[in-house]
């Protein structure tokens, strides 16, 4: 039987589909979640620091180490199961254990992550959350719990995955610095489905937080874009008049274009990432297949009212920046054309002046040429007269008569010689 040669990446790429399994969580559990991001250049960070920090936590519990190039890892530390994932811009830690504290959302549950270890994190917290998972009781009890745990004005509650789980939250940071979410699970819901919902809640919160970084960037750029827009409009008005030097306007326009291009380049990745994170948030919400519960707003409705306007602001800012850069570029091209036309007119006038000067020089040359023939002829006649004096005595001619006789031939000969020399120089 002939052996089929596999592509060297076949197994690696196939295993990637199964590399990040959902956690398996029981119906009475506590979940804590933490996402960490470096404040600057998170994409180009030293990822070995992320792995080293994870290993430090594992060593405190005597847990085995991940592979040197691992981007995800699952292990048990004490009574908790840890799921660690390394993403493009951030690192996430998800820990869950069976049972819930008597005090709902007790900050002590987060103490599984030591304070000194948290202080040494290679990055800053993007978000952290606590999820309380309980068996589903009656609707009255769930409403009472939601009222006591969450801020009523922001409370979200919906039934997901064919009414198998009821989720609730308010997307507010509590006094301990964490988001709060609750899950009320029906008796027929298995631990794998619970794990999938937990994972999606964590992803929704993380991607929401990451996308809001683009909103913060958009707000910082808004005033700069407005100022540059006004400045550009005034300059375009000045372009229609002759009060301002076009070269000076062109320099200012080039400076504005350079500033806009710099702003666009610095914001391109963040705005692009914001769009990707927004798509993931909406996708994860769609996968939950929400249904309204007890008159509360759903996740989708909450995001539509509170989150979607921020994302529209990001898109609007990105569009404004692109449009303004295009306007500055077109204005620069128009002004450059105007400057080129003016310079062409100046060059034309200069060429006409040079033509006039060349014509005068030619006329002067012809004049000098005639004078040169006369001057050369004068000296030639004098020399010829001296040479022919002996013949004049033999022929009984006076000096004046001899000079008169040779003047015209000498002048003609000099004139022909000058013309031949001029023609030779012209053809060479």
Residue pairs with C-beta under 8 A, 6 or more apart in sequence:
19 71
19 72
20 72
20 85
21 74
22 192
22 195
22 196
22 198
22 199
23 74
23 81
23 83
23 94
23 96
23 195
23 198
23 199
24 191
24 192
24 194
24 195
25 31
25 96
25 133
25 191
25 194
25 195
25 198
26 98
26 133
26 191
26 194
27 133
27 134
27 135
27 185
27 187
27 189
27 191
27 194
28 98
28 99
28 100
28 133
28 134
28 135
29 96
29 97
29 98
29 99
29 100
29 133
29 194
30 96
30 97
30 99
30 100
30 101
30 109
30 130
30 131
30 132
30 133
31 94
31 95
31 96
31 129
31 130
31 131
31 133
31 198
31 202
32 94
32 95
32 96
32 109
32 110
32 112
32 113
32 128
32 129
32 130
32 131
32 178
33 92
33 93
33 94
33 95
33 127
33 128
33 129
33 130
33 131
33 202
33 205
34 92
34 93
34 113
34 125
34 127
34 128
35 90
35 91
35 92
35 93
35 125
35 126
35 127
35 128
35 206
35 209
36 90
36 91
36 92
36 93
36 121
36 122
36 123
36 124
36 125
36 126
37 89
37 90
37 91
37 123
37 124
37 126
37 210
38 45
38 122
38 123
38 124
39 123
39 124
42 88
42 89
42 90
42 123
43 88
43 89
43 269
45 122
45 123
46 122
47 86
49 122
50 86
50 91
50 122
50 123
51 66
51 68
51 70
51 86
52 122
53 117
53 120
53 121
53 122
54 66
54 73
54 84
55 65
55 66
56 117
56 120
57 77
57 82
57 113
57 114
57 117
58 64
58 65
58 75
58 77
60 77
60 114
60 117
61 77
61 78
63 75
63 76
63 77
63 82
64 75
66 73
66 75
66 84
70 86
71 85
71 86
72 83
72 84
72 85
72 86
73 82
73 83
73 84
74 81
74 82
74 83
74 84
75 81
75 82
76 82
77 95
77 112
78 112
79 97
79 98
80 95
80 96
80 97
80 112
81 95
81 96
81 97
82 93
82 94
82 95
83 93
83 94
83 95
84 91
84 92
84 93
84 94
85 91
85 92
85 94
89 210
89 273
90 123
90 126
90 206
90 210
91 123
92 202
92 206
93 113
94 198
94 199
94 202
95 112
95 113
96 198
97 112
100 132
100 133
100 134
101 108
101 109
104 132
104 145
104 148
104 149
105 130
105 132
105 149
105 174
105 176
105 178
105 180
107 176
107 178
109 130
110 128
110 130
110 176
110 178
125 177
126 206
126 209
126 210
127 179
127 205
127 206
127 209
128 177
128 178
128 179
129 178
129 179
129 180
129 181
129 201
129 202
129 205
130 178
130 179
130 180
130 181
131 181
131 182
131 183
131 198
131 201
131 202
132 149
132 180
132 181
132 182
132 183
133 182
133 183
133 185
133 194
133 198
134 182
134 183
134 184
134 185
135 184
135 185
135 187
136 142
136 165
136 166
136 184
136 185
136 186
136 187
137 184
139 294
142 157
142 166
142 168
142 184
142 294
143 294
145 168
145 182
146 155
146 157
146 168
146 182
146 296
147 155
149 168
149 180
149 182
150 168
150 169
150 170
150 172
150 180
150 182
151 170
151 172
154 170
154 171
154 172
154 302
155 168
155 169
155 170
155 296
155 297
156 167
156 168
156 169
156 170
156 171
156 296
156 297
156 298
156 299
156 302
157 166
157 167
157 168
157 293
157 294
157 296
157 297
157 298
158 166
158 167
158 288
158 290
158 291
158 292
158 293
158 296
158 298
158 299
159 165
159 166
159 290
159 291
159 292
159 293
160 166
160 167
160 197
160 288
160 289
160 290
160 291
161 193
161 197
161 288
161 289
162 289
163 186
163 291
164 185
164 186
164 188
164 189
164 193
165 183
165 184
165 185
165 186
165 189
165 193
165 194
165 197
166 183
166 184
166 293
167 181
167 182
167 183
167 184
167 197
167 201
167 288
167 299
168 181
168 182
168 183
168 184
168 296
169 179
169 180
169 181
169 182
169 201
170 180
171 179
171 205
171 208
171 302
171 306
172 179
172 180
173 179
174 180
179 205
181 201
181 205
183 194
183 197
183 198
183 201
185 194
197 288
200 284
200 287
200 288
203 280
203 284
204 281
204 284
204 285
204 299
207 277
207 278
207 280
207 281
207 284
208 277
208 281
208 303
208 307
210 273
210 274
210 277
211 273
211 274
211 277
211 278
211 281
211 310
211 311
211 314
212 310
213 270
213 273
213 274
214 270
214 271
214 273
214 274
214 275
214 277
214 314
215 274
215 310
215 311
215 313
215 314
217 267
217 270
217 271
217 314
218 271
218 313
218 314
218 316
218 317
218 318
219 313
221 263
221 267
221 317
221 321
222 317
224 263
225 263
225 317
225 320
225 321
225 324
228 256
228 259
228 260
228 324
229 320
229 324
231 256
232 253
232 256
232 324
232 327
232 328
232 331
235 249
235 252
235 253
235 256
235 331
236 331
238 244
238 249
239 246
239 249
239 331
239 334
239 335
239 338
246 335
246 338
246 339
246 342
247 339
249 335
250 332
250 335
250 336
250 339
253 328
253 331
253 332
253 335
254 332
256 328
257 325
257 328
257 329
257 332
260 321
260 324
260 325
260 328
261 325
263 321
264 321
264 322
264 325
267 318
267 321
271 314
271 317
271 318
274 311
274 314
275 314
275 315
278 311
281 303
281 307
282 303
285 299
285 300
285 303
286 300
288 299
290 298
290 299
290 300
291 298
292 298
297 305
369 418
369 422
372 418
373 411
373 414
373 415
373 418
374 411
376 414
376 418
377 407
377 410
377 411
377 414
377 415
380 410
380 413
380 414
381 403
381 406
381 407
381 410
381 411
384 406
384 410
385 399
385 402
385 403
385 406
388 402
388 406
389 399
389 402
391 397
391 402
392 398
392 399
392 401
392 402
397 405
